[in-house]
Amino acid sequence: MDKTQKMLQTVINGQSLMKSELLGEIRKVDKKVDKVREDLVGVEKRLTLRIDKIGLQTARLEDDTPTIEEFDKLEKRVTKVEQKAVSA
C-alpha cells in the first residue's frame, strides 16, 4: 500500500467514525424529542379536559342566569314589594 492509499484509507476511516458518532448523537436527540412529544400530548389532554369542564360550567351558569327581560321584571316586582313593605 503506498502513501496515497494509506492517506485515503485514513480519511475514509475518520469519516466512518464521525458518521457513526453523529448517528449516535442523532438517536439521542430523537429519544429526547420523542419524550417531549409524549409530555406535550399529556399536557394537551389535560388542558382539553379542563377547557371542556370550564365550558360545561359556563353553559350551566348561562342556563341559571336570568335574561335581561327576566331581571327587569324581577326588579319591578322587588320595587313593588318594597313599596308595600314601607307603606305597611
N, CA, C and O of each residue as an XYZ file, in Angstrom:
352
protein
N       0.854     -1.170      0.000
C       0.000      0.000      0.000
C       0.902      1.237      0.000
O       1.783      1.375      0.848
N       0.677      2.100     -0.930
C       1.519      3.295     -0.973
C       0.926      4.382     -0.074
O      -0.152      4.205      0.494
N       1.635      5.508      0.052
C       1.249      6.588      0.948
C      -0.118      7.160      0.603
O      -0.885      7.491      1.507
N      -0.442      7.286     -0.680
C      -1.719      7.847     -1.115
C      -2.870      6.961     -0.656
O      -3.888      7.455     -0.171
N      -2.705      5.678     -0.808
C      -3.761      4.751     -0.392
C      -3.933      4.765      1.132
O      -5.055      4.719      1.637
N      -2.805      4.830      1.859
C      -2.885      4.899      3.319
C      -3.609      6.172      3.764
O      -4.446      6.142      4.666
N      -3.271      7.290      3.116
C      -3.908      8.555      3.451
C      -5.402      8.501      3.145
O      -6.221      8.956      3.943
N      -5.751      7.946      1.994
C      -7.158      7.818      1.610
C      -7.896      6.911      2.592
O      -9.024      7.208      2.983
N      -7.265      5.807      2.992
C      -7.875      4.879      3.943
C      -8.071      5.566      5.292
O      -9.093      5.344      5.941
N      -7.129      6.386      5.730
C      -7.236      7.114      6.991
C      -8.396      8.100      6.944
O      -9.163      8.209      7.902
N      -8.526      8.818      5.830
C      -9.624      9.770      5.668
C     -10.965      9.039      5.698
O     -11.902      9.490      6.355
N     -11.058      7.934      5.003
C     -12.314      7.158      4.958
C     -12.648      6.620      6.345
O     -13.805      6.664      6.763
N     -11.656      6.118      7.054
C     -11.900      5.610      8.415
C     -12.371      6.743      9.332
O     -13.280      6.552     10.140
N     -11.765      7.894      9.209
C     -12.175      9.043     10.014
C     -13.607      9.463      9.724
O     -14.371      9.792     10.631
N     -13.958      9.446      8.443
C     -15.323      9.806      8.065
C     -16.324      8.778      8.583
O     -17.416      9.135      9.025
N     -15.951      7.511      8.528
C     -16.839      6.456      9.033
C     -17.043      6.601     10.536
O     -18.162      6.459     11.028
N     -15.968      6.883     11.266
C     -16.059      7.080     12.708
C     -16.928      8.293     13.036
O     -17.762      8.244     13.940
N     -16.722      9.387     12.289
C     -17.507     10.596     12.508
C     -18.987     10.331     12.217
O     -19.862     10.811     12.937
N     -19.257      9.575     11.172
C     -20.641      9.258     10.817
C     -21.307      8.440     11.921
O     -22.449      8.710     12.294
N     -20.603      7.451     12.438
C     -21.201      6.621     13.493
C     -21.432      7.441     14.759
O     -22.445      7.246     15.432
N     -20.523      8.350     15.101
C     -20.719      9.213     16.260
C     -21.915     10.138     16.052
O     -22.718     10.336     16.965
N     -22.031     10.693     14.869
C     -23.166     11.574     14.569
C     -24.486     10.816     14.630
O     -25.478     11.330     15.147
N     -24.500      9.604     14.108
C     -25.725      8.800     14.173
C     -26.112      8.513     15.625
O     -27.293      8.530     15.971
N     -25.124      8.253     16.464
C     -25.399      8.037     17.887
C     -25.998      9.282     18.527
O     -26.952      9.186     19.299
N     -25.446     10.448     18.212
C     -25.975     11.698     18.757
C     -27.381     11.976     18.233
O     -28.244     12.435     18.982
N     -27.611     11.704     16.977
C     -28.938     11.903     16.388
C     -29.960     11.013     17.082
O     -31.085     11.445     17.334
N     -29.588      9.790     17.391
C     -30.507      8.875     18.093
C     -30.845      9.412     19.489
O     -31.989      9.328     19.937
N     -29.833      9.964     20.169
C     -30.083     10.546     21.489
C     -31.071     11.707     21.393
O     -31.990     11.823     22.203
N     -30.871     12.558     20.398
C     -31.764     13.703     20.218
C     -33.171     13.218     19.863
O     -34.157     13.767     20.355
N     -33.269     12.202     19.020
C     -34.577     11.653     18.664
C     -35.319     11.145     19.898
O     -36.525     11.354     20.032
N     -34.597     10.479     20.798
C     -35.233      9.982     22.023
C     -35.748     11.141     22.870
O     -36.843     11.075     23.429
N     -34.947     12.202     22.960
C     -35.368     13.362     23.743
C     -36.587     14.031     23.111
O     -37.505     14.445     23.819
N     -36.599     14.137     21.800
C     -37.732     14.748     21.096
C     -38.979     13.902     21.298
O     -40.064     14.442     21.515
N     -38.838     12.586     21.228
C     -39.990     11.709     21.457
C     -40.541     11.886     22.867
O     -41.756     11.885     23.060
N     -39.661     12.036     23.849
C     -40.095     12.246     25.232
C     -40.871     13.558     25.359
O     -41.905     13.616     26.024
N     -40.363     14.604     24.717
C     -41.043     15.909     24.763
C     -42.404     15.808     24.097
O     -43.380     16.371     24.594
N     -42.483     15.101     22.982
C     -43.776     14.917     22.300
C     -44.771     14.213     23.205
O     -45.933     14.611     23.288
N     -44.314     13.160     23.890
C     -45.199     12.434     24.803
C     -45.691     13.352     25.916
O     -46.866     13.321     26.284
N     -44.785     14.167     26.448
C     -45.175     15.102     27.503
C     -46.201     16.104     26.991
O     -47.158     16.431     27.692
N     -46.004     16.586     25.779
C     -46.935     17.563     25.204
C     -48.312     16.955     24.981
O     -49.328     17.619     25.184
N     -48.348     15.709     24.569
C     -49.634     15.041     24.366
C     -50.376     14.951     25.700
O     -51.585     15.173     25.759
N     -49.648     14.626     26.767
C     -50.273     14.559     28.094
C     -50.803     15.904     28.531
O     -51.907     15.999     29.068
N     -50.019     16.950     28.305
C     -50.457     18.304     28.669
C     -51.675     18.689     27.845
O     -52.622     19.273     28.371
N     -51.657     18.367     26.558
C     -52.779     18.707     25.684
C     -54.060     18.023     26.163
O     -55.128     18.635     26.180
N     -53.948     16.764     26.547
C     -55.134     16.039     27.023
C     -55.686     16.674     28.301
O     -56.896     16.850     28.445
N     -54.777     17.018     29.235
C     -55.233     17.635     30.485
C     -55.879     18.990     30.227
O     -56.904     19.318     30.826
N     -55.282     19.777     29.336
C     -55.849     21.090     29.041
C     -57.201     20.962     28.338
O     -58.123     21.731     28.612
N     -57.314     20.002     27.442
C     -58.585     19.793     26.748
C     -59.676     19.422     27.747
O     -60.789     19.941     27.678
N     -59.354     18.524     28.671
C     -60.339     18.154     29.690
C     -60.726     19.354     30.541
O     -61.896     19.535     30.879
N     -59.743     20.166     30.881
C     -60.030     21.342     31.712
C     -60.895     22.344     30.958
O     -61.839     22.896     31.524
N     -60.581     22.583     29.687
C     -61.381     23.509     28.878
C     -62.805     22.994     28.732
O     -63.763     23.763     28.808
N     -62.940     21.687     28.521
C     -64.282     21.103     28.425
C     -65.060     21.308     29.725
O     -66.246     21.638     29.705
N     -64.381     21.109     30.843
C     -65.037     21.278     32.137
C     -65.469     22.729     32.335
O     -66.589     22.986     32.779
N     -64.602     23.671     32.011
C     -64.938     25.091     32.152
C     -66.086     25.454     31.213
O     -66.979     26.210     31.594
N     -66.069     24.926     29.998
C     -67.157     25.185     29.051
C     -68.488     24.672     29.572
O     -69.513     25.340     29.437
N     -68.472     23.489     30.165
C     -69.698     22.919     30.719
C     -70.197     23.753     31.893
O     -71.395     24.003     32.023
N     -69.269     24.181     32.744
C     -69.663     25.021     33.870
C     -70.251     26.343     33.383
O     -71.231     26.829     33.947
N     -69.671     26.917     32.356
C     -70.177     28.174     31.801
C     -71.572     27.974     31.205
O     -72.454     28.814     31.382
N     -71.764     26.871     30.508
C     -73.078     26.596     29.920
C     -74.133     26.441     31.007
O     -75.249     26.942     30.873
N     -73.777     25.745     32.084
C     -74.732     25.579     33.184
C     -75.030     26.920     33.847
O     -76.171     27.194     34.217
N     -74.012     27.749     33.994
C     -74.200     29.062     34.592
C     -75.120     29.920     33.725
O     -75.979     30.634     34.242
N     -74.939     29.848     32.412
C     -75.818     30.594     31.499
C     -77.262     30.127     31.637
O     -78.190     30.934     31.574
N     -77.448     28.830     31.825
C     -78.801     28.300     31.964
C     -79.475     28.842     33.222
O     -80.688     29.054     33.231
N     -78.708     29.064     34.273
C     -79.265     29.538     35.541
C     -79.409     31.059     35.607
O     -80.121     31.572     36.470
N     -78.757     31.768     34.726
C     -78.760     33.226     34.762
C     -80.029     33.765     34.114
O     -80.408     33.320     33.031
N     -80.692     34.727     34.773
C     -81.894     35.299     34.153
C     -81.534     36.190     32.957
O     -80.454     36.778     32.899
N     -82.451     36.269     32.027
C     -82.245     37.163     30.881
C     -82.474     38.601     31.333
O     -82.929     38.837     32.452
N     -82.163     39.547     30.478
C     -82.352     40.964     30.817
C     -83.824     41.236     31.106
O     -84.155     41.948     32.054
N     -84.692     40.674     30.297
C     -86.132     40.881     30.494
C     -86.582     40.310     31.837
O     -87.338     40.950     32.568
N     -86.115     39.103     32.157
C     -86.488     38.496     33.432
C     -85.957     39.325     34.607
O     -86.637     39.488     35.620
N     -84.748     39.838     34.460
C     -84.170     40.662     35.510
C     -84.964     41.951     35.700
O     -85.221     42.369     36.828
N     -85.352     42.576     34.586
C     -86.147     43.810     34.679
C     -87.490     43.546     35.367
O     -87.914     44.332     36.214
N     -88.155     42.456     35.013
C     -89.425     42.106     35.654
C     -89.214     41.862     37.149
O     -90.025     42.287     37.972
N     -88.138     41.187     37.490
C     -87.849     40.923     38.888
C     -87.593     42.220     39.647
O     -88.037     42.379     40.785
N     -86.883     43.137     39.018
C     -86.606     44.428     39.649
C     -87.906     45.179     39.931
O     -88.060     45.779     40.994
N     -88.841     45.145     38.975
C     -90.136     45.807     39.168
C     -90.901     45.154     40.322
O     -91.516     45.848     41.131
N     -90.864     43.823     40.397
C     -91.572     43.121     41.469
C     -90.971     43.461     42.829
O     -91.695     43.663     43.804
N     -89.646     43.522     42.885
C     -88.985     43.856     44.148
C     -89.341     45.271     44.569
O     -89.569     45.531     45.750
N     -89.390     46.194     43.603
C     -89.751     47.580     43.905
C     -91.167     47.637     44.475
O     -91.415     48.346     45.450
N     -92.095     46.892     43.870
C     -93.474     46.860     44.364
C     -93.530     46.307     45.782
O     -94.237     46.851     46.631
N     -92.787     45.225     46.048
C     -92.775     44.627     47.377
C     -92.167     45.599     48.399
O     -92.646     45.705     49.528
N     -91.117     46.297     47.990
C     -90.504     47.287     48.885
C     -91.495     48.399     49.235
O     -91.588     48.816     50.389
N     -92.226     48.869     48.239
C     -93.205     49.939     48.482
C     -94.301     49.480     49.408
O     -94.751     50.236     50.269
N     -94.742     48.227     49.237
C     -95.773     47.688     50.126
C     -95.239     47.554     51.551
O     -95.952     47.824     52.518
N     -93.994     47.140     51.670
C     -93.396     46.952     52.999
C     -93.226     48.288     53.701
O     -93.431     48.374     54.912
N     -92.857     49.327     52.974
C     -92.663     50.660     53.558
C     -94.026     51.232     53.979
O     -94.134     51.833     55.048
N     -95.046     51.057     53.168
C     -96.366     51.641     53.455
C     -97.093     50.851     54.542
O     -98.044     51.371     55.127
N     -96.706     49.680     54.820
C     -97.423     48.859     55.814
C     -97.050     49.148     57.208
O     -97.580     48.527     58.130
